[in-house]
Amino acid sequence: MVFSGAPTAPTVLGLVSIAAFSAVYLAAFASPAVSEGYPLHLRRSGAAGGDLPDSAREEPAPLGLGYLGGLVICTFGTLPAAGLNGPVNFIPFLACFIAAAWPSRRSVPTAISLIVIGTVAALVEKTWGMLVPGFLVIPVVLSMLGTRISVGISDREGHYRRALGVAEERERVARDLHDVLGHTLTALTIRAQLARAQLDSDPDAARAELENIENLTRTALSEMRQTVSGMRVADPAQELAGMTESLHTAGIDVVVVGSPSLLPDARSGLVAWALREAGTNIARHSGAGNVTVELARDRLRITDDGVGIDARRAARPDVGRTTSAPAGQGLPGLASRAEDAGARFVVRDRGAAGAASVTGTVVEVEWPR
């Protein structure tokens, strides 16, 4: 343009227009018309549009049209000095911004129109070199559409991952609250029944049980806060002590073989939850008088002499069915924890081992050697 032979004023106007075009072009790509909701534009007219919020299905912002108007004005500022060749050279840049800021149902037809305009200008001027900017629109628009598709897919996958994370966290909280509060509420119920039975015959013992109930309530509140915040760490030694105390209160003898210290740290969490859940179920449902807890490096086995899981299933078909009960509750929740930890989880009747006359339930958590 500088060497076009045009007078000074049109040449200066053309150079200023080029500089202004560059500034407006950069500002346009940094504007909300492109930067906000950028990956969503391609999906506005697609089948996935129904899953988007209303704000993501709105038409392009007027700010984007304003920038486009400024670019067009700057483009025609080169017309006095360079003729039609000046504005035609900016066609790929206009197509690139339109492909970025407009929905595809409008950007593609507009890009085709720009190609037609560039071709007509070349025919009018009879300058075949002017066809090049028009046909550069094709790779420019295709590359922009490809970028939008890849960014859109990445954005959608991120959205689904965040939604999945929320669902997993909700499931974790529900499962932990059930396991934590189920045990504590069972212990509270047993102690409340004991206090009521001792109220007339032994007021001092009843008063002591009421103090225990108060302490258990404070413990439950603390555990619930830790569970919701994700800060609670299950301790097998603590759970074993709590299970033993609760069962003794309910009149059930507990024999422990082995020690929680034998467990690797990676397995202690699952064992702690299994102790809590098994202790709760024994106290509430088993009718047992004796319980044996066997702890080893790669196994936990809890055996009682109660009515047995098969008898409980016959009385209540939902008991112990990991496929029918809601996930994250009781035994299904424990089965889910075992699967995540790579362990085998089994709940069976003691008679299943061959001694049909023996009643009771066996709960096993075992890691492959």
C-alpha positions as a Markdown table, in Angstrom:
| # | Residue | x | y | z |
|---|---|---|---|---|
| 1 | Met | 0.0 | 0.0 | 0.0 |
| 2 | Val | 2.9 | 2.3 | 0.8 |
| 3 | Phe | 4.2 | 1.9 | -2.8 |
| 4 | Ser | 0.8 | 1.8 | -4.4 |
| 5 | Gly | 1.2 | 5.3 | -5.8 |
| 6 | Ala | -1.9 | 6.6 | -4.1 |
| 7 | Pro | -1.9 | 10.1 | -2.7 |
| 8 | Thr | -0.6 | 10.7 | 0.8 |
| 9 | Ala | -4.0 | 11.1 | 2.5 |
| 10 | Pro | -5.5 | 7.8 | 1.3 |
| 11 | Thr | -2.2 | 6.1 | 2.1 |
| 12 | Val | -2.1 | 7.4 | 5.6 |
| 13 | Leu | -5.8 | 6.4 | 6.0 |
| 14 | Gly | -5.0 | 2.9 | 4.8 |
| 15 | Leu | -2.1 | 2.5 | 7.2 |
| 16 | Val | -4.2 | 3.8 | 10.1 |
| 17 | Ser | -7.0 | 1.5 | 9.2 |
| 18 | Ile | -4.6 | -1.5 | 9.2 |
| 19 | Ala | -3.3 | -0.5 | 12.7 |
| 20 | Ala | -6.8 | 0.0 | 13.9 |
| 21 | Phe | -7.9 | -3.3 | 12.4 |
| 22 | Ser | -5.1 | -5.1 | 14.3 |
| 23 | Ala | -6.1 | -3.5 | 17.6 |
| 24 | Val | -9.8 | -4.2 | 17.2 |
| 25 | Tyr | -9.1 | -7.7 | 16.0 |
| 26 | Leu | -7.1 | -8.5 | 19.2 |
| 27 | Ala | -9.6 | -6.9 | 21.4 |
| 28 | Ala | -12.4 | -8.8 | 19.7 |
| 29 | Phe | -10.9 | -12.1 | 20.5 |
| 30 | Ala | -10.4 | -11.1 | 24.1 |
| 31 | Ser | -14.0 | -9.9 | 24.4 |
| 32 | Pro | -16.8 | -11.8 | 26.1 |
| 33 | Ala | -18.2 | -12.5 | 22.6 |
| 34 | Val | -15.5 | -15.1 | 22.2 |
| 35 | Ser | -14.0 | -15.8 | 25.6 |
| 36 | Glu | -17.3 | -16.4 | 27.5 |
| 37 | Gly | -19.1 | -19.6 | 26.6 |
| 38 | Tyr | -16.6 | -20.1 | 23.8 |
| 39 | Pro | -16.9 | -23.9 | 23.7 |
| 40 | Leu | -20.7 | -23.7 | 23.8 |
| 41 | His | -21.4 | -21.9 | 20.6 |
| 42 | Leu | -21.0 | -24.9 | 18.4 |
| 43 | Arg | -23.6 | -26.8 | 20.4 |
| 44 | Arg | -26.3 | -24.2 | 20.4 |
| 45 | Ser | -28.0 | -25.6 | 17.3 |
| 46 | Gly | -27.1 | -29.3 | 18.1 |
| 47 | Ala | -28.9 | -32.1 | 19.8 |
| 48 | Ala | -27.1 | -31.3 | 23.1 |
| 49 | Gly | -28.5 | -27.8 | 23.2 |
| 50 | Gly | -31.4 | -29.0 | 25.3 |
| 51 | Asp | -28.9 | -29.9 | 28.1 |
| 52 | Leu | -27.5 | -26.4 | 28.2 |
| 53 | Pro | -28.7 | -23.5 | 30.4 |
| 54 | Asp | -30.7 | -20.7 | 28.7 |
| 55 | Ser | -27.7 | -18.4 | 28.9 |
| 56 | Ala | -25.7 | -20.8 | 26.7 |
| 57 | Arg | -28.4 | -20.9 | 24.1 |
| 58 | Glu | -28.7 | -17.1 | 23.7 |
| 59 | Glu | -27.9 | -15.3 | 20.4 |
| 60 | Pro | -24.4 | -13.8 | 20.0 |
| 61 | Ala | -23.9 | -10.8 | 22.3 |
| 62 | Pro | -24.3 | -7.3 | 20.7 |
| 63 | Leu | -20.7 | -6.7 | 21.8 |
| 64 | Gly | -19.5 | -9.2 | 19.2 |
| 65 | Leu | -21.5 | -7.5 | 16.5 |
| 66 | Gly | -20.0 | -4.2 | 17.5 |
| 67 | Tyr | -16.5 | -5.5 | 17.1 |
| 68 | Leu | -17.4 | -7.0 | 13.8 |
| 69 | Gly | -18.7 | -3.6 | 12.6 |
| 70 | Gly | -15.5 | -2.0 | 13.7 |
| 71 | Leu | -13.5 | -4.5 | 11.7 |
| 72 | Val | -15.5 | -4.0 | 8.6 |
| 73 | Ile | -15.1 | -0.2 | 8.9 |
| 74 | Cys | -11.3 | -0.6 | 9.3 |
| 75 | Thr | -11.3 | -3.0 | 6.3 |
| 76 | Phe | -13.0 | -0.4 | 4.0 |
| 77 | Gly | -10.5 | 2.2 | 5.2 |
| 78 | Thr | -8.0 | 0.7 | 2.9 |
| 79 | Leu | -10.3 | 1.0 | -0.1 |
| 80 | Pro | -9.2 | 4.5 | -1.3 |
| 81 | Ala | -5.5 | 3.5 | -1.4 |
| 82 | Ala | -5.6 | -0.1 | -2.5 |
| 83 | Gly | -8.9 | -0.4 | -4.3 |
| 84 | Leu | -10.9 | -3.7 | -3.9 |
| 85 | Asn | -7.7 | -5.6 | -3.2 |
| 86 | Gly | -7.4 | -3.9 | 0.2 |
| 87 | Pro | -10.7 | -5.1 | 1.7 |
| 88 | Val | -10.4 | -8.5 | 0.1 |
| 89 | Asn | -7.1 | -9.2 | 1.9 |
| 90 | Phe | -9.0 | -8.9 | 5.2 |
| 91 | Ile | -11.6 | -11.5 | 4.3 |
| 92 | Pro | -9.8 | -14.5 | 6.1 |
| 93 | Phe | -9.5 | -12.5 | 9.3 |
| 94 | Leu | -13.2 | -11.5 | 9.2 |
| 95 | Ala | -14.1 | -15.1 | 8.6 |
| 96 | Cys | -11.9 | -16.3 | 11.5 |
| 97 | Phe | -13.6 | -13.9 | 14.0 |
| 98 | Ile | -17.1 | -14.7 | 12.7 |
| 99 | Ala | -16.3 | -18.5 | 13.1 |
| 100 | Ala | -15.2 | -17.9 | 16.7 |
| 101 | Ala | -17.9 | -15.5 | 17.8 |
| 102 | Trp | -21.0 | -16.7 | 16.0 |
| 103 | Pro | -22.9 | -20.0 | 16.2 |
| 104 | Ser | -22.0 | -22.4 | 13.4 |
| 105 | Arg | -25.5 | -22.1 | 11.7 |
| 106 | Arg | -24.6 | -18.5 | 11.0 |
| 107 | Ser | -20.8 | -18.5 | 10.7 |
| 108 | Val | -20.6 | -21.1 | 8.0 |
| 109 | Pro | -23.1 | -19.4 | 5.6 |
| 110 | Thr | -21.4 | -16.1 | 6.3 |
| 111 | Ala | -18.0 | -17.6 | 5.5 |
| 112 | Ile | -19.4 | -18.9 | 2.2 |
| 113 | Ser | -20.7 | -15.4 | 1.5 |
| 114 | Leu | -17.2 | -14.0 | 2.1 |
| 115 | Ile | -15.7 | -16.5 | -0.4 |
| 116 | Val | -18.3 | -15.4 | -3.0 |
| 117 | Ile | -17.5 | -11.7 | -2.3 |
| 118 | Gly | -13.8 | -12.3 | -2.8 |
| 119 | Thr | -14.4 | -14.2 | -6.0 |
| 120 | Val | -16.7 | -11.5 | -7.4 |
| 121 | Ala | -14.1 | -8.8 | -6.5 |
| 122 | Ala | -11.4 | -10.8 | -8.3 |
| 123 | Leu | -13.5 | -11.1 | -11.4 |
| 124 | Val | -14.4 | -7.4 | -11.4 |
| 125 | Glu | -10.7 | -6.5 | -11.0 |
| 126 | Lys | -9.6 | -9.3 | -13.3 |
| 127 | Thr | -6.8 | -10.0 | -10.8 |
| 128 | Trp | -6.6 | -13.7 | -10.1 |
| 129 | Gly | -4.3 | -13.2 | -7.2 |
| 130 | Met | -7.3 | -11.8 | -5.3 |
| 131 | Leu | -8.9 | -15.3 | -5.3 |
| 132 | Val | -6.3 | -16.4 | -2.7 |
| 133 | Pro | -7.7 | -14.5 | 0.3 |
| 134 | Gly | -11.2 | -15.8 | -0.5 |
| 135 | Phe | -10.2 | -19.4 | -0.6 |
| 136 | Leu | -8.0 | -19.0 | 2.5 |
| 137 | Val | -11.4 | -18.7 | 4.3 |
| 138 | Ile | -11.9 | -22.5 | 3.9 |
| 139 | Pro | -8.9 | -23.7 | 6.0 |
| 140 | Val | -9.3 | -20.8 | 8.5 |
| 141 | Val | -12.9 | -21.6 | 9.2 |
| 142 | Leu | -12.3 | -25.4 | 9.3 |
| 143 | Ser | -9.4 | -25.0 | 11.8 |
| 144 | Met | -11.6 | -22.7 | 14.0 |
| 145 | Leu | -14.5 | -25.2 | 13.9 |
| 146 | Gly | -12.1 | -28.0 | 14.8 |
| 147 | Thr | -10.7 | -26.0 | 17.7 |
| 148 | Arg | -14.2 | -25.3 | 18.9 |
| 149 | Ile | -15.2 | -28.9 | 18.7 |
| 150 | Ser | -12.1 | -30.1 | 20.7 |
| 151 | Val | -12.6 | -27.4 | 23.3 |
| 152 | Gly | -16.3 | -28.1 | 23.4 |
| 153 | Ile | -15.7 | -31.8 | 24.0 |
| 154 | Ser | -13.1 | -31.0 | 26.7 |
| 155 | Asp | -15.5 | -28.6 | 28.4 |
| 156 | Arg | -18.3 | -31.1 | 28.3 |
| 157 | Glu | -16.1 | -33.9 | 29.7 |
| 158 | Gly | -15.0 | -31.5 | 32.4 |
| 159 | His | -18.7 | -30.8 | 33.2 |
| 160 | Tyr | -19.5 | -34.5 | 33.4 |
| 161 | Arg | -16.4 | -35.2 | 35.6 |
| 162 | Arg | -17.4 | -32.5 | 38.0 |
| 163 | Ala | -21.0 | -33.8 | 38.1 |
| 164 | Leu | -19.6 | -37.3 | 38.7 |
| 165 | Gly | -17.4 | -36.0 | 41.4 |
| 166 | Val | -20.3 | -34.4 | 43.1 |
| 167 | Ala | -22.3 | -37.6 | 42.9 |
| 168 | Glu | -19.4 | -39.7 | 44.3 |
| 169 | Glu | -19.0 | -37.2 | 47.1 |
| 170 | Arg | -22.7 | -37.4 | 47.9 |
| 171 | Glu | -22.5 | -41.2 | 47.9 |
| 172 | Arg | -19.5 | -41.1 | 50.2 |
| 173 | Val | -21.2 | -38.8 | 52.7 |
| 174 | Ala | -24.4 | -40.9 | 52.6 |
| 175 | Arg | -22.5 | -44.1 | 53.1 |
| 176 | Asp | -20.3 | -42.8 | 55.9 |
| 177 | Leu | -23.2 | -41.2 | 57.7 |
| 178 | His | -25.1 | -44.4 | 57.6 |
| 179 | Asp | -22.2 | -46.4 | 58.9 |
| 180 | Val | -21.2 | -43.9 | 61.5 |
| 181 | Leu | -24.7 | -43.0 | 62.8 |
| 182 | Gly | -26.1 | -46.5 | 62.5 |
| 183 | His | -23.5 | -47.9 | 65.0 |
| 184 | Thr | -23.9 | -45.0 | 67.4 |
| 185 | Leu | -27.6 | -44.9 | 67.4 |
| 186 | Thr | -27.7 | -48.7 | 68.0 |
| 187 | Ala | -25.4 | -48.2 | 71.0 |
| 188 | Leu | -27.6 | -45.3 | 72.2 |
| 189 | Thr | -30.7 | -47.5 | 71.9 |
| 190 | Ile | -29.1 | -50.3 | 73.9 |
| 191 | Arg | -27.9 | -48.0 | 76.7 |
| 192 | Ala | -31.3 | -46.2 | 76.8 |
| 193 | Gln | -33.1 | -49.5 | 77.2 |
| 194 | Leu | -30.6 | -50.6 | 79.9 |
| 195 | Ala | -31.0 | -47.2 | 81.8 |
| 196 | Arg | -34.8 | -47.6 | 81.7 |
| 197 | Ala | -34.6 | -51.1 | 83.1 |
| 198 | Gln | -32.3 | -49.9 | 85.9 |
| 199 | Leu | -34.2 | -46.8 | 86.7 |
| 200 | Asp | -36.2 | -48.2 | 89.6 |
| 201 | Ser | -33.9 | -51.0 | 90.8 |
| 202 | Asp | -30.5 | -49.2 | 90.5 |
| 203 | Pro | -30.8 | -45.5 | 90.1 |
| 204 | Asp | -27.1 | -44.9 | 90.3 |
| 205 | Ala | -26.4 | -47.4 | 87.4 |
| 206 | Ala | -29.2 | -45.8 | 85.4 |
| 207 | Arg | -27.6 | -42.4 | 86.0 |
| 208 | Ala | -24.2 | -43.7 | 84.8 |
| 209 | Glu | -25.9 | -45.0 | 81.7 |
| 210 | Leu | -27.4 | -41.6 | 81.0 |
| 211 | Glu | -24.0 | -40.1 | 81.3 |
| 212 | Asn | -22.8 | -42.7 | 78.8 |
| 213 | Ile | -25.6 | -41.7 | 76.5 |
| 214 | Glu | -24.7 | -38.1 | 76.7 |
| 215 | Asn | -21.0 | -38.9 | 75.9 |
| 216 | Leu | -22.1 | -41.1 | 72.9 |
| 217 | Thr | -24.3 | -38.2 | 71.6 |
| 218 | Arg | -21.3 | -35.8 | 71.7 |
| 219 | Thr | -19.2 | -38.4 | 70.0 |
| 220 | Ala | -21.8 | -38.9 | 67.3 |
| 221 | Leu | -22.0 | -35.2 | 66.6 |
| 222 | Ser | -18.2 | -35.0 | 66.3 |
| 223 | Glu | -18.1 | -38.0 | 64.0 |
| 224 | Met | -20.9 | -36.6 | 61.8 |
| 225 | Arg | -19.0 | -33.3 | 61.4 |
| 226 | Gln | -15.8 | -35.1 | 60.5 |
| 227 | Thr | -17.6 | -37.4 | 58.1 |
| 228 | Val | -19.3 | -34.5 | 56.2 |
| 229 | Ser | -16.0 | -32.6 | 56.0 |
| 230 | Gly | -14.2 | -35.8 | 54.8 |
| 231 | Met | -11.7 | -35.5 | 57.7 |
| 232 | Arg | -12.7 | -38.7 | 59.6 |
| 233 | Val | -10.2 | -41.5 | 59.6 |
| 234 | Ala | -11.5 | -44.9 | 60.6 |
| 235 | Asp | -9.4 | -46.6 | 63.2 |
| 236 | Pro | -9.8 | -50.4 | 63.5 |
| 237 | Ala | -8.5 | -50.5 | 67.1 |
| 238 | Gln | -11.0 | -47.8 | 68.1 |
| 239 | Glu | -13.8 | -49.5 | 66.3 |
| 240 | Leu | -13.0 | -52.9 | 67.8 |
| 241 | Ala | -13.1 | -51.4 | 71.3 |
| 242 | Gly | -16.4 | -49.6 | 70.6 |
| 243 | Met | -17.9 | -52.8 | 69.1 |
| 244 | Thr | -16.8 | -54.9 | 72.1 |
| 245 | Glu | -18.2 | -52.4 | 74.6 |
| 246 | Ser | -21.5 | -52.1 | 72.8 |
| 247 | Leu | -22.0 | -55.8 | 72.5 |
| 248 | His | -21.0 | -56.4 | 76.1 |
| 249 | Thr | -23.6 | -53.8 | 77.0 |
| 250 | Ala | -26.1 | -55.8 | 75.0 |
| 251 | Gly | -25.2 | -59.0 | 76.9 |
| 252 | Ile | -23.1 | -60.5 | 74.1 |
| 253 | Asp | -19.6 | -61.9 | 74.8 |
| 254 | Val | -16.8 | -61.0 | 72.4 |
| 255 | Val | -13.6 | -63.0 | 71.8 |
| 256 | Val | -10.8 | -61.3 | 69.8 |
| 257 | Val | -8.2 | -63.4 | 68.1 |
| 258 | Gly | -5.3 | -61.4 | 66.7 |
| 259 | Ser | -4.8 | -57.6 | 66.8 |
| 260 | Pro | -5.6 | -54.6 | 64.6 |
| 261 | Ser | -1.9 | -53.8 | 64.7 |
| 262 | Leu | -1.3 | -56.7 | 62.3 |
| 263 | Leu | -3.1 | -54.8 | 59.5 |
| 264 | Pro | -1.3 | -52.7 | 57.0 |
| 265 | Asp | -2.3 | -49.1 | 56.9 |
| 266 | Ala | -3.9 | -49.4 | 53.5 |
| 267 | Arg | -6.4 | -52.1 | 54.8 |
| 268 | Ser | -7.2 | -50.6 | 58.2 |
| 269 | Gly | -9.9 | -48.3 | 56.9 |
| 270 | Leu | -12.0 | -51.1 | 55.4 |
| 271 | Val | -11.5 | -53.3 | 58.5 |
| 272 | Ala | -12.7 | -50.5 | 60.7 |
| 273 | Trp | -15.9 | -49.9 | 58.7 |
| 274 | Ala | -16.5 | -53.7 | 58.6 |
| 275 | Leu | -16.2 | -53.9 | 62.4 |
| 276 | Arg | -18.6 | -51.0 | 62.9 |
| 277 | Glu | -21.2 | -52.4 | 60.4 |
| 278 | Ala | -21.0 | -56.0 | 61.7 |
| 279 | Gly | -21.2 | -54.9 | 65.3 |
| 280 | Thr | -24.3 | -52.8 | 64.5 |
| 281 | Asn | -26.0 | -55.6 | 62.7 |
| 282 | Ile | -25.2 | -58.2 | 65.4 |
| 283 | Ala | -26.5 | -55.9 | 68.2 |
| 284 | Arg | -29.7 | -55.1 | 66.2 |
| 285 | His | -30.6 | -58.3 | 64.4 |
| 286 | Ser | -28.7 | -61.4 | 65.3 |
| 287 | Gly | -29.9 | -62.4 | 68.7 |
| 288 | Ala | -26.4 | -63.8 | 69.3 |
| 289 | Gly | -24.8 | -64.5 | 72.7 |
| 290 | Asn | -21.2 | -64.9 | 71.5 |
| 291 | Val | -19.1 | -63.3 | 68.8 |
| 292 | Thr | -15.6 | -64.1 | 67.7 |
| 293 | Val | -13.5 | -61.6 | 65.8 |
| 294 | Glu | -10.4 | -62.9 | 64.0 |
| 295 | Leu | -7.9 | -60.4 | 62.7 |
| 296 | Ala | -4.9 | -61.3 | 60.4 |
| 297 | Arg | -2.8 | -59.4 | 58.0 |
| 298 | Asp | -5.0 | -60.2 | 55.0 |
| 299 | Arg | -8.3 | -61.2 | 56.6 |
| 300 | Leu | -11.1 | -60.2 | 59.0 |
| 301 | Arg | -13.6 | -62.8 | 60.1 |
| 302 | Ile | -16.5 | -62.0 | 62.4 |
| 303 | Thr | -18.6 | -65.0 | 63.5 |
| 304 | Asp | -21.7 | -65.0 | 65.8 |
| 305 | Asp | -24.0 | -67.7 | 67.1 |
| 306 | Gly | -27.3 | -65.9 | 66.3 |
| 307 | Val | -30.2 | -66.7 | 64.1 |
| 308 | Gly | -28.1 | -66.6 | 61.0 |
| 309 | Ile | -28.3 | -64.5 | 57.8 |
| 310 | Asp | -30.5 | -66.9 | 56.0 |
| 311 | Ala | -33.1 | -66.8 | 58.7 |
| 312 | Arg | -33.0 | -63.0 | 58.7 |
| 313 | Arg | -33.3 | -63.0 | 54.9 |
| 314 | Ala | -36.4 | -65.2 | 55.1 |
| 315 | Ala | -38.0 | -62.9 | 57.6 |
| 316 | Arg | -36.8 | -59.7 | 55.8 |
| 317 | Pro | -35.9 | -60.3 | 52.1 |
| 318 | Asp | -34.0 | -57.0 | 51.9 |
| 319 | Val | -31.5 | -57.9 | 54.6 |
| 320 | Gly | -28.0 | -58.6 | 53.3 |
| 321 | Arg | -28.9 | -58.3 | 49.6 |
| 322 | Thr | -26.3 | -56.2 | 48.1 |
| 323 | Thr | -28.1 | -56.1 | 44.8 |
| 324 | Ser | -31.5 | -54.9 | 46.0 |
| 325 | Ala | -30.7 | -52.4 | 48.8 |
| 326 | Pro | -29.7 | -48.9 | 47.9 |
| 327 | Ala | -26.0 | -48.4 | 47.3 |
| 328 | Gly | -24.1 | -46.9 | 50.2 |
| 329 | Gln | -26.3 | -48.3 | 53.0 |
| 330 | Gly | -25.3 | -51.1 | 55.3 |
| 331 | Leu | -24.0 | -54.2 | 53.7 |
| 332 | Pro | -24.2 | -52.9 | 50.2 |
| 333 | Gly | -22.1 | -49.9 | 51.3 |
| 334 | Leu | -19.5 | -52.2 | 52.8 |
| 335 | Ala | -19.4 | -54.4 | 49.7 |
| 336 | Ser | -18.8 | -51.2 | 47.7 |
| 337 | Arg | -15.9 | -50.3 | 50.0 |
| 338 | Ala | -14.4 | -53.8 | 49.7 |
| 339 | Glu | -14.6 | -53.7 | 45.9 |
| 340 | Asp | -12.8 | -50.3 | 45.9 |
| 341 | Ala | -10.1 | -51.7 | 48.2 |
| 342 | Gly | -9.6 | -54.8 | 46.1 |
| 343 | Ala | -10.9 | -57.2 | 48.7 |
| 344 | Arg | -13.4 | -60.0 | 48.8 |
| 345 | Phe | -16.4 | -59.4 | 50.9 |
| 346 | Val | -18.7 | -62.3 | 52.0 |
| 347 | Val | -21.7 | -62.5 | 54.3 |
| 348 | Arg | -22.9 | -66.1 | 54.8 |
| 349 | Asp | -24.7 | -68.4 | 57.2 |
| 350 | Arg | -22.4 | -70.5 | 59.3 |
| 351 | Gly | -24.4 | -73.6 | 58.2 |
| 352 | Ala | -23.1 | -73.0 | 54.7 |
| 353 | Ala | -19.7 | -74.4 | 55.8 |
| 354 | Gly | -21.3 | -77.9 | 56.2 |
| 355 | Ala | -22.5 | -77.8 | 59.8 |
| 356 | Ala | -26.2 | -77.4 | 59.2 |
| 357 | Ser | -27.0 | -77.6 | 62.9 |
| 358 | Val | -24.8 | -74.6 | 63.6 |
| 359 | Thr | -26.6 | -71.2 | 63.5 |
| 360 | Gly | -25.1 | -67.8 | 63.1 |
| 361 | Thr | -23.5 | -65.5 | 60.6 |
| 362 | Val | -20.0 | -65.1 | 59.2 |
| 363 | Val | -18.8 | -61.8 | 57.9 |
| 364 | Glu | -15.5 | -62.0 | 56.0 |
| 365 | Val | -13.2 | -59.5 | 54.4 |
| 366 | Glu | -10.2 | -61.0 | 52.7 |
| 367 | Trp | -7.5 | -59.8 | 50.4 |
| 368 | Pro | -5.9 | -62.1 | 47.8 |
| 369 | Arg | -2.4 | -63.3 | 48.7 |
